[in-house]
Amino acid sequence: YKRQGINAEYGVVEDLKVLQKQKKKYGRYRVWYLCTTARTIRLCGVFIYSFLRSYNCEVWIKAILAKFAEHTFTFLYYTITFIVACYVCYHKKWLWNISYCWLEYPYHIDEDVLWYFLFQGSFYFAALIQLLTSGWNEKIMITHHIVTLLLIGLSYISGHTRVGMLVFMVHDCSDIFMELAKVALYTKADRIKNVCFVIFAVVFFISRLIVYPFHIIKSVLLESAPTAHLTPYGGMKLYYIFLALLISLQIMHIYWMFLICRMILRFLREDMDVKKDIRSDDDENLKED
């Protein structure tokens, strides 16, 4: 194709030069923003914990209160970020037709999408620090957060922010119900807890085992292949790394779906309540209950 009478290859080179200048100009500021926001997110969790602890209720023993505050915060976070993502992407063509993600690639990153990426990166950075410093043996969640942070960074560097936004939305929509179920667990609202877990299982299956692999990964694998050699800072090598990280997330999704199904079967056979986050390989949650 041609862009305003200029050769397509020349246009792409000029786009890359502008993109590199922008990243040099704002790079240091955005690193500072990332670290500051990560610290702010951790402080928000501490504030919720301190606020709830001020109430002298026998239910709020220290361990349960800490978990309740954590899951209340993450429930609010996932809900707000999903709503913001819908608002940011609603009028963008690539939300409704994923083929537009690769049109005129590499493209300039929209400012609203960029800030959303930085905020999400801050959250997962703070969550990873919390997991590493808490002493919990949550290897699968640590691996998930590391892969997610790598994907966020590579999406920004390689210009795959459009498909990155779709990945965010696919993941956040199910996490909302999981966190709400855990909030209901610590408030002993059993009916709400079980309903939310069932909704979570259904949304998780649709979003992460159908939409994510057969819509998003398929598009990255097939539709983006003709433009993969234009990937900034690495070309085809960076593209293959990006694709491998997406597939590694899908492997974790399959593992978690297996645990969800196993928990549903136990619930049906033994009439058990949902008491543990199935995405964790730690047994500490059982002790709290």
SULBEL-V243046 format. One record per run of one state. SS is the DSSP state (H for helix, E for strand, C for the rest). FROM is the first residue (numbers start at 0). TO is the last residue. If there is no record, write none. Layout:
SS&FROM&TO + SS&FROM&TO
This chain:
C&0&1 + E&2&2 + C&3&4 + E&5&5 + C&6&6 + H&7&52 + C&53&60 + H&61&88 + C&89&91 + H&92&95 + C&96&96 + H&97&101 + C&102&109 + H&110&133 + C&134&137 + H&138&157 + C&158&159 + H&160&185 + C&186&188 + H&189&221 + C&222&223 + H&224&229 + C&230&234 + H&235&269 + C&270&282 + H&283&287 + C&288&288
